[in-house]
Amino acid sequence: MKTFKNYFFIFVIAMSFSSLAISQNRMILFEEGTNASCGPCAAQNPTFNALLDANTDNVISIKYQWYFPGTDPMHDHNPGEANARLQYYEISGVPTATMDGVIYSFPNAYDGAAIGYTQSHIDEQLAVPSPLNIDLSHTVIGHTITASMDIGALEDLTGNLVAHIVVIEKAIFFDSPPGSNGETEFYNVMKKMLPSSNGTSLEDFISGGSVNITESWEIANIYDINELAVVAFVQNNSTKEVLQASYSEPVTPIAPDFLNTSAKSILYPTEDFCGNTISPVVKIENNGMDLTSLDISYSVNGGEITTLNWTGELAFLSAMEVELPESEFIRVDDIVRNDYTIEVFTSLPNGLEDTDTNDDEISLSFLAPSTDFNIVSLERDYLRMTKKHQYTKEENF
């Protein structure tokens, strides 16, 4: 009899832990509207982010960079979907945050204030079982991100249900503030909602039923491809309640099976040029499979073409600065200062054709003074000129 009681006790304990695990199957979703030129955002975000960081096992967030009150380059990357999501919640000011689709009211702050949410709010929401499981994964191959979302029902479920897949940039750091509020660190910034901010409509579920949604996006307007992550969630559009969310951490990008190089920028010359020979410096980026050879050519004002047959190793998404071979710089001396254009173009990566030639060429205009100067008699005493009006040898006396 004693043995039976012990087993019964163990059974009860096991059932209690099982019930606890079921009740904590929820991943909470916070969505925040914010802006890089919003003073209150800079004041509230550190505390709000600290709360999120303390609950990474149970909480994920999406930040929508809004258009107001001022400059925000992250908003400019996808203004339509950021604005649409805040309009969906009827948010008219930032910072404002929702938890699982609900704008909470607080005794000492305005409704939805990011600083108003506490650990108690999270703990209470975690105790509410979710009727769904979501398994989420993604890959980054070349410049394409593909996310796969498997939704499984734990009970019968009806309603105006919508699935959302959201590509976020997990961390964005600026050397100087991109807006006027002083913030330089931004987290979980929405880059793209797939297929759009409207999401994907779902049919009613029966218990045990499941559905898969897979979406892809040609990556654009990001800062670091290695920081791309994915958030997925199911929402009831009638009540705006988020029933369940899931998160897929950033993954290592996989090199594509094609060749693609890009002439990114001309680093030299960029200002007035005074030499008789020129050796341009250019930045080359590899957007395809590992690169071992490349032809890099240039010309000035459409003149003679000079080519470097580069060999080495450049991995996918890596960049390099290359000094090109020296060539004679021929001036046009009919006027004192002349505009010159240097054109740089790449070809034959690994000895083969580039799959995308649209980014193989780049050009830059620069000035070069004439080698001839006319010195004329001037009545004005230039020794008394202010610094603002002093002449240099490149200017026309």
Secondary structure by P-SEA (a helix, b strand, c coil): caaaaaaaaaaaaaaaaaaaaaaaccbbbbbbbbbcccaaaaacaaaaaaaaaaccccccccccccccccccccccccaaaaaaaaaaaccccccbbbccccccccccccccccccccaaaaaaaaaccccbbbbbbbbbcccbbbbbbbbbbccccccbbbbbbbbbccbbbbcccccccccccccccccccccccccccccccccccbbbbbbbbccccccccccbbbbbbccccccccccccccccccccccccbbbbbbcccccccccccccbbbbbbbbbbccccccbbbbbbbccccbbbbbbcccccccccccccccbbbbbbbbccccbbbbbbbbbbccccccccccccccbbbbbbbbbbcbbbbbbbccccccccccccccccccc
